[in-house]
Amino acid sequence: MIIYNVTVNIDKDVHDEWLEWMRSKHIPDVMSTGCFVESRIARIHGEEEGGMSYAIQYVAPTQDQFDVYQQLFAPKLQHEHTTKYQGRFAAFRTVLSIVEEFKP
């Protein structure tokens, strides 16, 4: 399994609109690619002055499926986000491979 983590710091004055757009448009669009089996959005506590931070995580079952997302879908979806919130956010992306899971 691959976790694709997108960390976003969004300006407070567009936060509510951005969060609704993420829930109703962007995350569903990412999930509709068929490359991920689950997603979540988590609030990061202790963010810097002037913005609110989130970690948006998508889980791909294989590296190949993540690669398909990166090649075929990511450029367009990232461009939509950047165009809509230009200058109002900072983001960075991290790709993690699950080594081992522990469940009760």
C-alpha positions as CSV (number, residue, x, y, z in Angstrom):
1,M,0.0,0.0,0.0
2,I,1.1,3.5,-0.8
3,I,0.0,6.6,1.2
4,Y,0.0,9.8,-0.8
5,N,0.0,12.6,1.7
6,V,-0.6,16.2,0.6
7,T,0.0,18.8,3.3
8,V,-1.7,22.1,2.7
9,N,-1.6,25.4,4.6
10,I,-4.5,27.5,3.5
11,D,-5.1,31.2,4.3
12,K,-7.8,31.7,7.0
13,D,-9.8,34.0,4.8
14,V,-10.5,31.3,2.2
15,H,-10.4,28.3,4.6
16,D,-14.1,27.6,4.8
17,E,-14.6,27.8,1.0
18,W,-11.5,25.7,0.4
19,L,-12.5,23.0,2.9
20,E,-16.0,22.7,1.3
21,W,-14.4,22.6,-2.2
22,M,-12.0,19.9,-1.1
23,R,-14.9,17.8,0.4
24,S,-17.3,18.3,-2.4
25,K,-15.1,18.6,-5.5
26,H,-11.4,17.9,-5.3
27,I,-11.2,14.8,-3.2
28,P,-14.2,13.2,-5.0
29,D,-12.4,14.0,-8.3
30,V,-9.2,12.3,-7.1
31,M,-11.1,9.3,-5.8
32,S,-13.0,9.0,-9.1
33,T,-9.7,8.2,-10.9
34,G,-9.9,4.7,-9.5
35,C,-6.3,4.9,-8.4
36,F,-7.0,5.1,-4.7
37,V,-9.1,2.9,-2.3
38,E,-9.6,5.4,0.5
39,S,-8.9,8.9,1.5
40,R,-9.0,11.1,4.6
41,I,-8.5,14.7,5.6
42,A,-6.9,15.5,8.9
43,R,-6.4,18.9,10.6
44,I,-2.9,19.6,11.7
45,H,-2.8,21.3,15.0
46,G,-0.2,24.0,15.9
47,E,0.0,25.6,12.5
48,E,1.8,28.8,11.8
49,E,0.2,32.3,12.1
50,G,-2.0,33.2,9.2
51,G,-3.2,29.9,7.9
52,M,-4.7,26.5,8.8
53,S,-3.0,23.3,7.9
54,Y,-4.4,19.9,6.8
55,A,-3.0,16.6,5.7
56,I,-5.0,15.0,2.9
57,Q,-4.2,11.3,2.5
58,Y,-5.0,9.0,-0.3
59,V,-4.2,5.2,-0.2
60,A,-3.2,3.4,-3.4
61,P,-3.2,-0.4,-3.3
62,T,0.0,-0.5,-5.4
63,Q,2.9,1.7,-6.6
64,D,1.7,1.1,-10.2
65,Q,-1.7,2.5,-9.4
66,F,-0.1,5.6,-7.8
67,D,2.2,6.0,-10.8
68,V,-0.9,5.9,-13.1
69,Y,-2.4,8.7,-11.0
70,Q,0.8,10.8,-11.2
71,Q,1.1,10.4,-14.9
72,L,-2.5,10.6,-16.1
73,F,-4.5,12.6,-13.5
74,A,-2.3,14.6,-11.0
75,P,-1.2,17.4,-13.4
76,K,-4.8,18.4,-14.2
77,L,-6.1,18.1,-10.7
78,Q,-3.2,20.0,-9.2
79,H,-3.6,22.7,-11.8
80,E,-7.2,23.1,-10.9
81,H,-6.3,23.6,-7.2
82,T,-3.5,26.0,-7.9
83,T,-5.6,28.1,-10.3
84,K,-8.5,28.3,-7.8
85,Y,-6.4,29.2,-4.8
86,Q,-3.3,30.8,-6.3
87,G,-1.3,32.7,-3.7
88,R,-3.6,31.5,-0.9
89,F,-1.9,28.3,0.0
90,A,1.3,26.4,0.4
91,A,1.5,22.6,-0.2
92,F,4.0,19.8,-0.3
93,R,3.5,16.2,-1.1
94,T,5.0,13.0,0.4
95,V,4.8,9.4,-0.7
96,L,5.0,6.7,1.9
97,S,5.2,3.0,1.6
98,I,3.5,1.0,4.4
99,V,6.1,-1.3,5.8
100,E,4.0,-3.0,8.4
101,E,0.6,-2.4,10.0
102,F,-0.4,-3.1,13.6
103,K,-4.1,-3.4,14.6
104,P,-5.7,-4.5,17.8
